[in-house]
Structures are given as structure tokens and as C-alpha cells.
Amino acid sequence: MEQPNSSYLDAFAKGDEAFKKQLLDILRTELVEDIDLYFENLNKKDYPQAKLYVHRIKHKMGMLGLEKSYALANKYEIGLLESDLNQQQYFESMLPIMTEYLNSN
């Protein structure tokens, strides 16, 4: 299973630790909200709305260096347009990993 890292954030912050901390704080706050709204819409079978939150979470995956997860989340996002849940299990398995990483940094 792929693990988050800060290489993208380090490059983006260019050594500014305060800026990196701000980015992590924003990611942490938004991820919690995005996950809640993703599950809320998925449970209602409102796949277009769930897709919106998959899209938002997908970009957070990219910021956390999760390249494989980003690609699979992209497939899941596209699949949701046709109610295709093939990538759901992997996508959802990454959510606690991302949350734990953000909470520990």
C-alpha cells in the first residue's frame, strides 16, 4: 500500500516551514470535511455529488505524493459518472492513511 510523503509539499514550500505547516493545516481541515461529504453522498447514491468529493480528495492525494492513488482515484471519479464502484475499496482504504499522516504532521 502506498504511503503519503511530504516531497511535493517540501518542493512547493521551498524551505518555508511555516508555509508548509499552513498547507498541512488546510489539507487536514478540508480532508475531514471532504471525507464526510463523500460518504454522505455515496450513502444517498448521489454519485455526481460523491464524484465531486472524490475529485477534491484526489488532488489531496497528489499533494501527499500518492501518485498511484491519484491515478486510481481518477478512474474511480470517472467511473462514478456511470455508477461504477470498481475502485471504491482502494480509494476508501487510502482515506484513513491520509488522515493519520496529516494528523501526525
TORVEX-520626 format. One record per residue: x, y, z of N, C-alpha, C in turn. Coordinates in steps of 0.2 Angstrom, whole numbers, plus 5000, padded with zeros to 4 digits. Last residue first. Layout:
<rs>
XYZXYZXYZ ...
</rs>
This chain:
<rs>
500750755057501250805054501050875056 499850675060500450665064500950715061 498750705053498650715060499350705063 499150665040499050735041499050745049 499250525042499850555040499750635042 497850495045498350485050499050525049 497250535033497150565039497650555044 497850435024498050505023497850545029 497350325030498050335029498250405028 495950335028496250335035497050345035 495950335013495750395017496050395024 496350215007496850275007496650325012 495150145006495750125010496250175011 494450214997494250215004494750195008 495150164985495050234987494950244994 494950024986495550054986495550124988 493450024985493849994990494550024991 493150094972492950114979493350084984 493350054959493950074963493850104970 492050014955492649964955493249994959 490850074954491150074960491750034961 489950164943490450114943490850124949 489050254939488850214945489350154945 489550334929489150284927489050234932 490350424936489850454932489350404929 491250344943490650364947490050404942 492250334934491850284935491150304938 492950454937492650444930492150394931 493350424950493050484949492650474942 494150304948493550304952493050364950 495250364940494750314937494150304941 495750444950495450474944495050424941 496150354960495550404961495250434955 497250304952496650264954496050304956 498050414952497850384946497250344947 498250434966497950484962497650464956 498850314970498250334972497850384968 500050344963499650284961498950294964 500550454970500450454963499950404961 500550544983500250474982500050464975 500950664988501450614985501150544983 500050744993500350704998500850654995 499550804982499950844986500350804991 498750694977499350714974499850754978 497750694987498250634986498850654983 497150804984497550804991498050744990 496550764973497050824972497450824979 495650674978496150654973496750704973 494750754985495250714989495750694984 494050814974494450854979494950814983 493550704968493950744964494350794969 492750654978493250614975493750654972 491850754978492250754984492850704982 491150734965491450804967491950794973 490650614967491150624962491550684964 489550634975490150594978490750604973 488750704966489050744971489650704975 488550594957488850654954489150694960 487950494966488550484963488950554960 487050474978487150534974487850534971 486850374987486850354980486850414975 486950415000486250434997486250414989 488250375002487650335005486950355002 488850464995488950404992488350354995 488650585003488350574996488350504993 489350545014488650565015488250555008 490650525009490250465012489450485012 490950655006490950605001490550545003 490850725018490350735012490350685007 491850665025491250665027490650675022 492950705016492850635018492050625020 492950845017492850805010492650735011 493250865030492550885028492450855021 494550815031493950785036493350805033 495150895021495150825021494550795025 495251025027494751005021494650935020 496151005038495451035039494951015033 497250955031496950925037496250945037 497551065022497450995020497050955025 497851165031497251175026497051105024 498951115037498351135041497751135037 499851105027499651045030498951055034 499951245024499751195019499451135022 500551285036499951315034499551265028 501751215035501351205040500651225039 502351275024502251205024501651185029 502551405030502051395024501851325023 503451375039502851405041502351395036 504551335031504251285036503551315038 505151355017504751395021504351345025 505651265007506051285013505651325018 504751274996505351294995505751315002 503451224996503551275001504251305000 503551134985503151184984503251244989 504451034991504651074985504251134984 503650995002504351025003504551064997 502550944995502451004999503151035001 503150834988502850884984502750954989 503650765000504050784995503750844990 503050705011502950775010503450805004 501950565008502550595010502550665009 500950415011501050485010501750505011 501150255003501250295009501250365007 500350114996500650174995500650215002 500449945000500050005000500450065000 
</rs>
